[in-house]
């Protein structure tokens, strides 16, 4: 079964402290490593405040199960408090070429 790339685009809520957000994000990095199928993650931001969270999973089932559980954890809830839900979009894609 092919691997899955989870891509989440979002902006922070107005007035959010970026340093506090990154601290909350760090805790979710540690949480993700406990989920089956986790491979790696990269969290990036553009100069205009667009965030891109990219997580690689072994399978779609692994990605979906993690998504169903992460917000049940204090770390996931703290991370989510910073995200403007009106700006969030999540995609799961299958790599076609890599190098």
C-alpha positions as CSV (number, residue, x, y, z in Angstrom):
1,X,0.0,0.0,0.0
2,X,1.5,3.4,-0.9
3,X,2.5,6.0,1.6
4,X,0.3,9.1,2.3
5,X,1.2,12.7,2.6
6,X,-1.1,14.8,4.8
7,X,-1.0,18.5,4.0
8,X,-2.8,21.0,6.2
9,X,-3.0,24.7,5.2
10,X,-4.1,27.2,7.8
11,X,-3.5,30.6,9.4
12,X,-3.3,31.4,13.1
13,X,-6.1,33.2,14.9
14,X,-5.7,36.9,15.0
15,X,-3.4,38.0,17.8
16,X,-1.8,34.6,18.3
17,X,1.7,34.5,19.7
18,X,3.9,32.7,17.2
19,X,6.4,31.5,19.9
20,X,3.6,30.1,22.0
21,X,2.2,28.4,18.9
22,X,5.5,26.8,18.0
23,X,5.8,25.6,21.6
24,X,2.4,23.9,21.3
25,X,3.4,22.5,17.9
26,X,6.5,21.0,19.3
27,X,4.4,18.9,21.8
28,X,2.4,17.6,18.9
29,X,5.6,16.4,17.1
30,X,6.3,14.3,20.2
31,X,2.7,13.0,20.2
32,X,2.7,12.1,16.5
33,X,5.7,9.8,17.0
34,X,3.5,7.6,19.2
35,X,1.0,6.9,16.4
36,X,1.3,3.8,14.1
37,X,2.6,4.6,10.7
38,X,4.1,8.0,11.5
39,X,7.1,8.7,9.3
40,X,8.0,12.4,9.6
41,X,6.6,16.0,9.7
42,X,7.5,19.4,8.6
43,X,5.8,22.6,9.7
44,X,6.5,25.7,7.6
45,X,5.2,29.3,7.3
46,X,5.2,31.9,4.5
47,X,6.0,35.5,5.1
48,X,2.3,36.4,4.8
49,X,1.3,34.0,7.6
50,X,0.2,30.9,5.7
51,X,1.2,27.8,7.6
52,X,1.7,24.4,5.9
53,X,1.8,21.3,8.0
54,X,3.1,18.2,6.1
55,X,3.0,14.8,7.7
56,X,4.1,11.6,6.0
57,X,2.2,8.4,7.0
58,X,2.8,4.8,6.0
59,X,-0.9,4.3,5.0
60,X,-4.1,6.2,4.7
61,X,-5.6,4.1,7.6
62,X,-2.7,5.3,9.8
63,X,-3.3,9.0,8.8
64,X,-7.1,8.7,9.4
65,X,-6.7,6.9,12.8
66,X,-4.2,9.5,14.0
67,X,-6.5,12.4,12.9
68,X,-9.3,10.8,14.9
69,X,-7.2,10.7,18.1
70,X,-4.9,13.7,18.1
71,X,-7.6,16.1,19.3
72,X,-8.3,13.8,22.3
73,X,-4.9,14.6,23.6
74,X,-4.0,17.8,25.6
75,X,-1.1,18.5,23.1
76,X,-3.5,18.3,20.1
77,X,-6.0,20.5,21.8
78,X,-3.4,23.2,22.7
79,X,-2.1,23.2,19.2
80,X,-5.6,23.5,17.7
81,X,-6.5,26.5,19.9
82,X,-4.1,28.6,17.7
83,X,-5.6,27.7,14.4
84,X,-8.3,29.8,12.6
85,X,-10.7,27.0,11.6
86,X,-12.1,29.2,8.8
87,X,-8.7,29.1,7.0
88,X,-7.9,25.4,7.5
89,X,-7.9,22.9,4.6
90,X,-6.6,19.3,4.9
91,X,-5.6,17.1,2.0
92,X,-4.3,13.5,1.8
93,X,-2.3,12.7,-1.3
94,X,-0.3,9.8,-2.6
95,X,3.3,10.6,-3.8
96,X,3.7,10.0,-7.5
97,X,7.4,11.0,-8.0
98,X,10.1,11.7,-5.5
99,X,13.9,11.8,-5.5
